[in-house]
């Protein structure tokens, strides 16, 4: 890619930006700048602050301190709508087009061209064609969005950005669901934009792309900027090391309670759930905590949901304690002794309107009813209070509405409700997301305690350090396949390199085949 | 305690009891304006006039709590009333009542099936069955009114136990039973769970489709029951019976604080909602205000009740 027309003019400059959320310093005095006509990569692990930074730039979050200069002038956008109008647009990972509208309707949505109060199809069509011409797009303006592939939808979003004369386009993992050919096409478009002096802030996990299309790289770690480098003057090794950092978390010396001599509690063979889970096999033994890690979009959550029967797997074989089971619904999984703490506790884990005790007893209602379905309320209270104490759930009373609890306490309610079903296997999907440090470490203790009592746990997280901390064994997943297995005590760098390398190896394989 | 906490407590207190407060405030105002209002006869009158909508609204409460909507219950009232009358030519009235309740349950199951298994939005699914059932009523009656003369059957709508009309006793018993089922049984708990968060309920191992269908069955049975009271009260049925009743039933439930998005509600408060609606009509009649104005006022009451909830919910 040509790097000649990168101007020296700074179109966007971020100075000493800080942003904190309760219990987390998400950004800590971050500096960076984007030059005119530059493709600038923003790299970092999950939770390093990439998305917080972009959200602060476009005004989705308000920064705590620091300044943002756009086109040389200090600015502070109140919302992404405002920044979009002023020329900074974001292409989000999730699609933001209206599926039933046409390409043209979507591009001009919110900025329709009018002549004396009526929509002017003619002017919009003219503008559409001139956009196509100057950037080399090839799309029919009348095609409905839902008929387009993901890649073409990305192109429409880019066109929408260009129609407002965007000068900075932020792309959040734009190739996440694209094939290799589609990615190549996108890179061509990026090169076009660059040649017209448009700057691109490119967020990705895929290092191959970074080296292929970017001019400079900024690496964030734990909310701080680690470094900004010229892409031509660095290599993969250096970048990975910068992302991971040379931190050695001292892993507590826990005594493993995993019993590998016994037959496995669950054995998963060749499970497939397209598009995210291609082919995954593993076993979990009694008293074992199996950590599963991988990047966002690697298929971890989909794997968990398939094992729990939330979405029936396409194919594969699951055996629980030696018996083959058919898990086509959560009811089947619960009967087989499997429990799932879902990734999104608000939308999938809890009924926020419910009083806490009602959430706790929900999956095990059978233990609290007598025929013909009468609820033994006293017994519910006793059990709910017992688990409240056992898990140290902080609340005024079990009659409190669940929505008023803090994230950490809500998560403990989810854990309580599943412990009540006495599962043989507890699957935890990103169980510590969005909760404070203290609650996190309490959850780690709960996991270890469960294992000591002979339960098995699958601990899924994209944060490698916490997986290292609680797991007896770690699987790394990328692109819906197991990329590697590590014993307890493996170094963070090794694990992360495996996770990052996944996509790379996969791309290479595609090229070969 | 901090300011916002006081505010949110006040809001939640008002949210819970506003309907009861509104009910008594309105009753007080009306009784000051019309001396007859608080007479025993008038109070009994209000309760009796509320009984048919009130019984129907018990069912609607379950349906709405479970996240559904059922606008076919007005038609179902007509069919139940017509069958309760018509079947008596070939069987004992008591047997006819049982058959009618089963028919109500069956149509409820159909509504539930269409909503949960076929995934038609409940309001549209029941729009379809509403039209179909009304058609069946016309076919069944031939378009003419049906009459019945049976002392045993007439008791349901016209009898007294002591000084209290039987329809009121039936209403109160069914409200008590409905409230008990809602609060104290697995079915009630699951209905709230499904209406509160369907996906979380499913992932908690609840057979969501089955229990959602059951709420519609409850709605169908209660509509059939209201049809039986209707037929017994008038000892006749026209094919037009029950038109618009579904809207009053839904209004009673939402005025009583049943969340339109599901998950929350109370049968007792639905009863108060139904009484409130009847009370407005009653008071306006006593004062002598035009019927047309009553509609406007009723509409405003519905908007005020739901608006209060929606507004505070949106603000968190």
Interface residues (C-beta under 8 A of the other chain):
Chain A: X308 X310 X330 X331 X333 X334 X340 X342 X347 X348 X349 X350 X351 X352 X353 X354 X358 X362 X363 X365 X369 X372 X373 X374 X375 X377 X417
Chain B: X184 X185 X186 X187 X189 X190 X192 X193 X196 X197 X199 X200 X201 X202 X203 X204 X205 X206 X207 X259 X263 X264
